């Protein structure tokens, strides 16, 4: 039986409490910040997270499901042990929490017997129609689940009847037929990162992008492992081959390049992916690292990815004259000809690589980032800016703005009470809220909090934060006011504060110190000039300290 009990350990912190939390790091001195925070009752080694449209965050752990409602500040937990109480194969580790067919779907290892349940009125009801394609047998297994509409795709490695594991595949695991899967030659020892759907004007042209890292086996680079992206037609029905009717016939792959090709400097290991939807064309942002745990961010046009797959030849393929080009999405009901499928199955890698927009990375950093999300905001100058939020392995979130193909650090946020590696980062762009999760706690904070820039017009404008502008004697969120009635000062591109009022502004010395100490612990390098804000911050600290002593 499932046990449900209310947890009294949630709490809300406002005003100065949140401001003090931020200033522990010495990055921002915020006296009017606002955020919400929940603790997990026990540390979870492999937590999984899911955010609903109703501001409810689900966290799955070992034999427990947490439910945190940020609207009502209610926190619940459902204990759910392995169905076989005498099982020698371990506990029930929840491995996914998703929404499927309008209900919350919870899947777990269930003592080495993967099982799924629907959450109905705070009770878990077993789903007998879902197989082990939704959850691995072990909680720390690498896998990816993609739910689109009422269909589900999975990379969970399946087992044979005698317990042996099959080769890793991307397969359709639920709902509409046919339930296709990728061929054995597509991936070499893959580590899955993320999968997503790219929608087109014509339904037949919808595609799935699968991002993963695999062994380098074609001697095209000295790297042993490479980041790859595979593309396949979402609504294809398979090849015209009776022996392979249920195999994806359009699945091709390419190397996903991030770095500085002109300098032969690459970041081969993909960490995270985020797709930003735009009217003028969707963008994909990738977070990468190298062998020394330096990280870099690259962006890719979805249109450019599609064109790369459409125009490239198949690597090592010598076949010509095919009537249907490999990777072509055919009209509904048509199967890929067997000769085209044979070439795709034997040579799934294309010759051309997917290159980053602008030809190089947006930035590189000594900071080890773990997650990335991106938002867009229209500033006072009516220009739309892209703002990136990057989570660190020690519990902080860096806000950066993309300007002229480079990333500029705006400020660093400290959302956690017990800073540690951030495992989960989610953005609600409509309500402008950022959700953060670790093994111990979850938090929510606004992305347009401008109180960290003090009561100085100069510091407000020089921050180059697209969410913030100077109006009525303070730095305020431009999204919370009517710009037609309140004139805002902003200068995002250059951080020029020459338009500020000439009257001097009196600030406490402590505030000035925090404002100057941009980055006392973290370093973010601009690859153009190599200037470190870390170094600049400490120099300013020393200079100010000298003046104070004198």
Secondary structure, DSSP 4 states (H G I P E B T S, - for coil): --EEEE-TT-EEEETHHHHHHHHTTTS---SS-EEEEEE-SS--TT-EEEE-TTSEEEEEEBTEEEEEETTTTEEEEEE---S-TT-SS---BEEEEEEETTEEEEEE-TTTS-EEEEEETTEEEEETT--TTSS-SSTT----EEEETTEEEE-PPPB-TTS-B-----EEEESSSP--B--TTS-SS-EEEEEEEE--SSGGG-EEEEEEEEE--SSSSS-SEEEEEEEEETT---BS-GGGTTB-SS-EEEEB--EEGGGTEE--EEEEEEEE--TT--EEEEEEE-TT--EEEEEEEHHHHHHHHHHPPBTT------SS-TT--PPTTPPBPHHHHHHHHH--BBSS-BPPGGGB-SEEESS-EEEEEEEEEE-TTS-EEEEEEEEETTS-EEEEEEETTEEEEEEEE---SS-----EEEEETTTTEEEEE-SSEEEEEETT--GGGTT-HHHHHHTT-TTEEEETTEEEEGGGS-TTTS--B--TTT---TTS-SS-----HHHHHHHH-S-SS--EE-TTT--BHHHHHHHHHHHHHHHHH-
